[in-house]
């Protein structure tokens, strides 16, 4: 599996497993538990090690299922990279601490590898947010900090408040979604050793299929979705977190990290 290694030695897989829809949508849906656990188990068996969840996903039930699947699989916690996120309504100092404790309790884990601000909040005092974030790192409950859906000015603001380097900004980025290229975020991350974590990399199975994309897929005997993922992870400081409940598609997603595109193919895709 390809990975990104940042200054300080932290290594993150290029392709992880996004847990939106595991356990439900914005509320818990226990009727999805069997499907969700089967999806998580197959991902673990295939070799996924980075799982990205959030307190918002299924109102915390996603975290419960991730923790359950890891325990049932008997995988050493140290071999995994677990990300969760605090919601924008919980960015006050005390609320950050409570949210993190609740996430750890639902996961039944002692620490998070990465803790993100899920979305920028309204009228947030990020000084207080990062006072809590920095405390969580000091206490060993969180190993690395990051954000999601931030623009460059706001990312710069929180970088100045974080006692440890910001590891990632998680944003929508794909062949068909380039807004965070246009606003300068991709270049900023690459220039400053920050991972850009691309979510919705294949738009839940739908990819804008151009003749160029089809031609590259045929040349590699791959699906267009695999080429879309390969295009992302071949870029420096870019990782991605596709999600699928289908074991065959999960394997295809993971195998996309093995595809090497030529400079000409990268340019043809944009």
N, C-alpha and C positions, 0 to 999 in steps of 0.2 A: 504493500500500500504506500503510495506517495504521501509525503507529509511536508509540513512547513516547520522549520526550526528557527526560532527567533532568538535574538540576543538574550542571554541569560539561560538558554538551554531548553526552554519549553518547546515541545514538539507536539503538533496537532495534525491529525490525519486530514488529508486533502478532501476526502469524502466522508461525511458523517451521516447520521440518521436523524431527520427532523421528526419531532413527535407531535406536531399539530395533527389533530383528529384521533390521536391515541386516547381512548377513554371518553371521547365526546368532542364537542365543539367548544363553545364558550360556557357550556354547562356539562356536568357529568352525565354520561349515558351508560349505565351499567350493562345494558343489552349489548354493548360493543366490547365487553371485557374479553370474551373468548377470542374474538377477532384481533383485538389489540394485543393480547398476550401472545397469540400465535405469530403476529407480525414481529413483535419484539424478540421472541425466541428464535425465529428464523434469521433475523438480522444478526443476533449474537452468534448463532451457529456459523453464519457465513463469514464472520470476522469483523463486523462493524465494532468499533471501540468508542466512537464519539457519539453520544446521544444528547440531543438538544431539546429541552423541554422548558416549561415555564409555569409559574403559579396560575397564570390565566388559562392555560390549556386544560379544558374540561374542569375548570374551577379547582385545580389541584389534583384531580384524579389521574391525570397523565403521569404526574410524578409518582403517585402511588404504584401505578402499573409498571413504570420503568424499574422502580426499586424491587417490586415483586419478581419481575422477569430476571433481573440480575441475580437475586438470591436463589431462585429456582434453578438457574443455569449453573450455579456454583462457580461463577467467575470471580477471580480475585479483583477486588475493588481497585487495587493499584494498577491494574491493566486497562482500566477504562478512563475515559475523559468525559465527565458529566457536566453539562451546562444547564443552568436554569436562569430565570429572569424574574425581576421584580416589576410589578405593574406600575404605571405612571401615577396612580392614585395612592401609592404607598412609598413615596420618596422622602417623606420626613424622616428625621434621624431614628426615632423610636420605631416607626413603621417598617423601615428597612430591616432593622434588627429582628423584629417580629416575623416579617415575611421570610427572611432567610431561615430562621429557626423552624418555621412551619414547613418550608420546603425540605429541609433536612429531615424533619420528623416524618413527612410523607414518603420520602425516598428511603428512610431508615439508613441513612449514611451519615458519616461524621463530618464530611466536608464536600464542597463543590469545587471542581476544577476551575470553573469559570462562572461568574455571576454577572449578569447584564442588566442594565436599565432597558426595559422592553421598548418603551417609547418615550420621547421627551414629554415632560408634564407641563401643565399650565402654571405659571407663577411659582415655579419650584426654586427653592434655595439650594442649589447644588452643593454649596459649602457644607450644609447639614447632611445631604445625601452621602457625600464622599467622606464626611467624618465617620459615618456609620460603615461605609464600604471599607475604608482604611482600617477601622477597628476589626471588622470581620477577617481581614487578611492577617492582622496582627495576632488574632486569636486562633488562627489556623482553620477557621470554618470555611474560608474561601481562599483559593490559591491565586486566582487571577481575576482581574476586573475588565469589564467591557461595556459597550453600549449597543443600541440597536436603533436604526432609523434616525440617526443624528446627521446633521449637515456639518460642513467643515468648521464654521465658526463655533458651533456648540461643542464639537469634539475638541477643538483647541481649548475651550473654556474648562472642560472637565479634565483634560490632560493636566492642566495646571493645578488641579485640586487633588489628583490621585497620587498617593505616596508611592505607588508602583506603576510601571508602564501599562497603559491601556492596551489590552491584548487584541481586541477586535472591535469593529463596527459591523453589525449584521444588518444588511440592507437587501432589497430586491435587486437582483442583477442576473441577467441572462442574455441570450442572443437577441431576444426581443425587447428587453428592458434595460436601457442604458442611461437612465436619468442620473445615476450616481457616478457615471463617467462624465456626463455633461457638466455636473456641478462641481467637478474636481475631486470628488472623494476617493476614487480609485487611485489617482495619481498621488494624492496626499498620503494614503495608506502605504503605498509602495515606497514612497520616499522616506517614510518615517517608521518603517518596520512594524506596521500595524496590519493585522489580518483583516481583509474584507471578506466577511462570511456571506456568501450569496444564498439568499433564501428564495423559494419559488423558482428554482433554476430551470425547470421544464414545465412550469405553470400547470401543475397537477396533471401531467400527461400530455398536455397540448404544447406543441412547439411550432413556431412560425416556420413552415417548411419551404425553404427556397430551393431553387435548382442547385445552387452551390452546396447547400447542406446535404441534399440528396446525393450529389456526386461524391462528396467526401465520405458519407456513410457507406456508399457502395464500394469505394476504394478500400475501406477498412473492414468490410464485411460486418458492419455494425449498424445498430438502429440510429435513427436521427436523434433520439433522446440521449444515447450514449455519446454521440459526437457533440451535442450541446453541452454535456457535462465535461467532456474531455477538453473542449474549448475553454471552459472556465478554469479548470484546475491546472491547465498548462501555463496560466498566467501567474507571474510571481506574486506572492502574498495574497492569493485568492484561494479560499476553500469553499465548500458548498455542503448543503445538508438536505438532499432530496429525501422524499418520503414515499414509501410504497408498502402496502400490505401483502403484495404478491411476491413470494419468494423468488420467482424467476426474474421479476423486474428488479428486486433488491440486488440480486447477483449481477444483473446487467449494469445497474448503477455503480456498484462497487468495481466491476471490471472496466468501467469507463476510465478509471484512473490509470489503467495500463496502456491506454491508447496514446500513441505519440503522433501528434499532427506536425506536418512540415510547416515551415515559415510561410510557404505559399498557401497552404490550406488555412492556416490561422488568418492570413490576410484576406482570403476569399470570403471567410465567414464574418469578417469585420473586426 
